[in-house]
Amino acid sequence: MSQLRNIALTVQELEEGEFYWVLMEATDYDMEDALPYLPIEAASDPHRTYANALVAGVAAIRKMFGKDGPRTTEMRGP
């Protein structure tokens, strides 16, 4: 079975009152005392509240990864 990918959702306020969701994935970079993440998707338009951006980010996760969540693709031989 494929493994679950380590995806994080955060909300950033880039301008006052403009909230954007950002999806990030953990990387294999070796950092002491930190788990580095790289952005993989972000809102293109701002939301009026933190809560609205958070809910929209969850909806984006569901749309991108479906009911089984973010899983790696299985490698199959010929």
C-alpha positions as CSV (number, residue, x, y, z in Angstrom):
1,M,0.0,0.0,0.0
2,S,1.1,3.5,-0.6
3,Q,2.4,5.7,2.2
4,L,0.6,8.8,3.5
5,R,2.4,12.0,2.5
6,N,3.2,14.6,5.3
7,I,1.0,17.6,4.2
8,A,0.5,20.7,6.4
9,L,-2.0,23.5,6.0
10,T,-1.3,27.0,7.3
11,V,-2.9,30.4,6.9
12,Q,-0.9,33.5,6.2
13,E,-2.1,37.1,6.5
14,L,-0.1,38.8,3.7
15,E,-1.8,42.1,4.0
16,E,-4.0,43.2,6.9
17,G,-7.4,41.5,6.5
18,E,-6.3,39.3,3.6
19,F,-5.8,35.6,4.5
20,Y,-4.4,32.9,2.2
21,W,-4.2,29.2,2.8
22,V,-1.0,27.4,1.9
23,L,-0.4,23.7,1.6
24,M,3.1,22.4,2.3
25,E,4.8,19.1,2.1
26,A,7.6,17.9,4.4
27,T,10.9,17.4,2.7
28,D,13.8,15.0,3.3
29,Y,16.2,17.9,3.9
30,D,18.3,17.2,7.0
31,M,17.9,20.0,9.5
32,E,18.6,19.7,13.2
33,D,15.6,20.5,15.4
34,A,13.3,21.4,12.5
35,L,11.1,19.6,9.9
36,P,11.3,21.6,6.7
37,Y,8.3,22.0,4.5
38,L,8.0,23.3,0.9
39,P,4.9,25.0,-0.5
40,I,2.9,22.8,-3.0
41,E,-0.3,24.9,-3.4
42,A,-1.7,28.2,-2.2
43,A,-4.8,30.3,-2.5
44,S,-4.7,32.7,-5.4
45,D,-7.3,35.1,-3.9
46,P,-7.5,36.3,-0.3
47,H,-10.2,35.3,2.2
48,R,-11.7,37.9,4.5
49,T,-11.1,35.9,7.7
50,Y,-8.6,33.4,9.0
51,A,-11.4,30.8,9.6
52,N,-12.6,31.2,6.0
53,A,-9.1,30.6,4.6
54,L,-8.6,27.6,6.9
55,V,-11.9,26.0,5.7
56,A,-11.0,26.7,2.1
57,G,-7.6,25.1,2.7
58,V,-9.2,21.9,4.0
59,A,-11.5,21.9,0.9
60,A,-8.4,22.2,-1.3
61,I,-6.8,19.2,0.4
62,R,-10.0,17.2,-0.1
63,K,-10.2,18.2,-3.8
64,M,-6.5,17.5,-4.4
65,F,-6.2,14.2,-2.6
66,G,-9.7,12.7,-2.3
67,K,-11.2,10.6,0.4
68,D,-8.0,8.5,1.0
69,G,-5.8,11.5,1.7
70,P,-2.4,12.4,0.2
71,R,-0.8,9.1,-0.6
72,T,2.4,8.4,-2.6
73,T,1.9,6.6,-5.9
74,E,2.8,3.0,-5.9
75,M,5.6,1.9,-8.2
76,R,4.8,-1.2,-10.2
77,G,7.2,-3.2,-12.2
78,P,6.7,-4.1,-15.9
